[in-house]
Amino acid sequence: MASTTSEPLLTNRMDLAQQRLLATLKPSVIYSAQPDIIRANQKDLYYQAILTEKVKNVIQQHLGTRFVIRYQNLLKLASNFTYYAFTTIQGTQTLGEEYCSILQVSNGSQTYPSLLRRTALVLLHTLGPLVTSKLVDRWRQHSRQLNDSAKTSMTRVLDALTSKGVRDVVTSNLTTIHLMVFYFFGTYYHSSKRLLGIRYIFTRKPHPSELQSGYEILGLLLLIQFLVKATFAIKDRLQPSEPQPLSTAPIDEKCAPIVPAAQPTLSQEQCTLCLSTRMDTAASPCGHLFCWQCLFEWCNTKSECPLCRQPIDITRIVRVYNY
């Protein structure tokens, strides 16, 4: 019982500490500059990658490599959520925020976000993309089970809007627009913070040169790129596609080329280390194929498979012939 009651007390103490820090900064609150926000995010991503790697190593030792490969996305998601649960939800700065001396505040009131708001921020930031993708896939699956006669006009419109092609276009364009707005105005780097109205302020007195630096030129380049892509997309839509005429010439069966039933594709013949066609194919003990030279050079620096991270004894590498 003591441990469960101490956790809310610890969170409340951390909230009070952040509120006291804000009270001392109130007379001279300065919103963080774009370089510091980006630098803090990069630092957080670095530590999240380290945490994810540590978690994968522990899981691999106890549950094996197959489990790690199968659930690597979920393990990364759980690691990222854990990172923010012990920092943002707990009421402390993340390692990136602490490194850049910035602090989260609610836009407008300039107070430290409440526990509910911080929890919603972490859930949106870590689980939002996954939940959205799952809901769209569930809708698509439900829509396929309906007969054409049972589909209403609204259902058909939603089918078109949730198709994979439209989803990819909307997602990429929304990300570009969001990043472009950040480069121009420097307010919200993450969409989750934009939705909840959470910004960053400095916890130190910044140098005047820090406040003058910005990324407006990058925003302008993104705007030009977006307009060019939109122009070509509209042009392709407006241009009627010309149907290719079908050949009416008879096919000579004797001269027709014989296509083998199973021909390895280019990706199957590619070495994942040098990204070119495999030369002198070699197989690791776990069954993955690479160039002989590439695999030996890799094992000299790191004795594990580049794909599944299974330990490799260099003496067990097998040369593959006639493959």
N, C-alpha and C positions, 0 to 999 in steps of 0.2 A: 504493500500500500504506500509505503514511504516513497518508493521510486516513482510511482505513477503520479503522486501529488507534487513531487519535486519538479517534474518536467514542465507543467504550466507555470510554476513559479520561476523557473529558469528562463522560460520564454518571456515572461512579463518583465523580468529584470533586464533582459537584453533589449526589450522594447523601450524601457525607461532609459537605458543607457543611450540608445539612439536618439530618443526625444531630448535628452539633456544636451547631446552633441548638437542637435538641430537648434536648440534654444541659444547656444553660444554662437551659432553661425547666423542666426536670424538677421541681425543688422546688416550683414554683408553676404547675403546669399547670391552666389554666382553659378549659373547653370554650366554644366560640364561642356567642354569643347568636343568636337567630333573626333579628333585624334585620340583623346583619352578614352572615349566610349569604345572606339574600335580596338584600342590596345587592351582595355579591360576584357573585352569579349574574346580576343585572341588568347589572352592569358587563361581565361576560364576554359576555353576549348582545349588548351594544352593540358591542364590538370584533369579535365574530364577524360581525355584520351589515356592519360596515365592510370587513372582509376579504373577505366574500362579494361585496360590491359591486365591490371592486377587481378580484377575479378575473373577475367577469362582464364588466367593462369591457375587460380584456385579451383575454379569449376572444372578445368581440364584435368587437374590432378585427381579429383574425386569422381567425376562423372564421365571423363573421357573426351577425346577430340570430337567424336561424332556429335555429341550433345552440344558442344560449343559452336560447331559449324551450323547445326540445325537452328539454334536459338540465339545466334550472334546479334541479331537486331534487337531482340528482347533484352539481352544482357546489356547492350549499349544503352537502351532506354532506361533500364533499371539503374544503371550506374549514374547516368545523368540526373535522374530524379533524386537519387541518394545524395549526390553532390549538392543540389539546390535545397534538399530537405534539411541538411545539416548546416546550411548557410542562410539562404534567404528566408525559408520558413521559420528557422530557429531565431531569426531576428538579428543576424550578423551580416557583415559584408562578405561577399565572395572573395576568393583570393585575387581575382582580377580587379575587383573594385577596391580592395585594400591596397593593391600594388599601385593603382593610379590615383588613390586618394579621392574617390568619388563615392556618393551615397545616394540611394534611391529615395525619392520623395513623391508624394502625390501632387500632381500638377494642380495649381490653383491654391490649395490650402498650404502647400509647402510643409506638410507634416509627414512623419515617417508612416508608410502604409501599414494598415492594420493586419492582424494575423490572417483574417479571412481574405483580404486582398492579396497578400503575399502568397497564400496557398493557391488562390485562383490563378495568379501569375505563373507559378511553377507548373501547375497542371496544364495551363494553356500552352506554355512554352515547350514542355516535354511530351505531353500526351496529345496535344491538339492535332498535329498532322496525322498521327496514327488513327485517332478516333474518327476524324473526318474521312480518311481513306476507307476505313471499315464501314462507315455508314453509307458511303457512296456505293461500295461493292455490294452491301446488303440490299440496297435499293435496286441495283442492276440485276441481282439474282432474283428478287421478287418480281421485277418487271418481266424477266424472261419466262416466268411461270404463268403469266397471264396470257390468255388468248388474244389475238388481234381484235376480236369483236368486243372483248371486255375492256380494252384500253381506251381511255378517254383522250381527248385532245391535250389535256394538261399532262397526262401520263406520257404521251409521245414527246411533248416539249421537254419534260424532265429527263426522258431517255436521251434526247439529243444533247442536253446540257451536261449530263453526267457521263457521256461517252469518254473513253480514254483520251482520244485526240483532243477533244474540247477541254478536258481536265488539264492536260499537259500545257496547252496554250494559255489557259487562264492562270494556272499556277505560275508559270514562268513570267507572264506579263505582270501579274500582281506583285511578284517578288521584285521585278525590275522597277516598277512604279514606286513601290515602297522604299527601295534603296535610293532611287532618284530623289524622292522627297527628303530623305534623310541627308543626302549630300547637299541639297540646296538649303535646308533650314536647320539641320542638326538637332532635331528634337528626339525622335524615336528610332532606335536602330532595330528593335525587334517589334514585330506586329503585335505580340502579346502585350507589350508595354503600351503600345498605341491604343489598344482596345480598353485597357484599364487605366490609362492616363497616368503612367508612372514615368518620371524623368529622373535625371541625375544632376546632382550639384557637387561642387568642389568642397572637400573638407579641409582645404588649405588655401592659402592665398596664391592664385596662379600668376605666372609671369605674364605681362601684357602681350608678349609675342604669342603665347599659347591661345589667347582669345582671338587673335587676328587670323590664325591659321584655319583654313577650311578646305572643303573638297568640292567647291562649286563647279570647278572644271570637270570633275568626274561626273557630277550630275548632268552637266551639259552634254558630255559625250554619251551618257546613257540615254538622254533625251533624243539625240540625233540617231543613235542606233535603233531606238524604239520606233521613231517616225519612219525610218527607212524600212524596217521590217513590216510595219503596218501598211506602208504604201505598196510594197510588193505583195503582201497578202491580199489587199483589196484589189490590186490589179489582176492577180490570179483568179479571184472570185468572179470578177466582171468579165474576164476573157472566156468565151465559150470554148470548151474542149472539143477539138476536132477528132471524130472517131477514125481510127486507123482502118483502111480498107483491108478486108480479108482476102487472102490469096486464093484464087480459084484454080491454080495450076495443079494437075494431078501429082500425087506423091509416088515416087518410084521406091517401092519397098526394098529393092536390092541396094539402092544407093543411100537409103536412109541411115543416118548414123545410129549406132547402138550405144545407148546410154547405160552405163553400169548401174546396178540397183542401189548400191551403197557406196557413194563417193565421199571421202572425207572433205569437209568444208575447210575454208581458209582458217577459221578460228580454231578448228580442231588441230590443225598442223602448226599453230603458232606457239612460240615459246613465251610464257608470261613474264619472263625476266628481261629478255631483250626486245620483246614485242615484234619479232620477225619470224620467218619460217624456220622451224627447228632444223639445226644442223647436227648430225651425229647424235640422234635421239638417245637420251638416257632416262631411266626410270628410278624414282626414289622408292624406298621400301614401302611407302604408303600408296604407291601406284601412280603418282603424278609424273607427267612427262615434261622434260626440258631439254635444252641444248646441253651436250656433255660439258663443254667449257663453261657455260653459264652456271650450271648446277655446282660444278667443282669450285668455281670462284665464290659462289654464294656460301657453300659449306665451309670454306676456309675462314670466312668472317663470322658466320652464324650457323651452327650445326642443327638446323631445323628446317622443315619443309616450308618454302615460301608461301604455300597456299593454306595448308592446314596446321602449320606450326608443330607438327609431330617431330620428335627428335630423330635425327638422321646420323647413322654411323657412315662415314665416308667410304668405308670398305664395303658397304652393302649396296652401293650404287651400281645398277646393272645397265650395261650397254644394250640397246634394242636394235636389232637388225631386221631389214626387209619390212619396215613398218611405214 
